[in-house]
């Protein structure tokens, strides 16, 4: 399995190619399927990373999961 960054980069390339609208239908379907597989792989890897972060946040022997808040969400709350 390729690294997360490689999968994400390939996914971005596929999206750009599909957005151009110059790809024949059959190739579009193949690219779409590849993109869905890459998206799923990226999601699984992120979920695993999230689990590792929660483990690292253990305090006093108890897991205290702290939700990740992207800077966009934090800015919206201010």
PyMOL commands that set and color helices and strands:
alter all, ss='L'
color gray80, all
select helices_A, chain A and resi 4-20+25-56+71-77
alter helices_A, ss='H'
color red, helices_A
deselect
rebuild
show_as cartoon
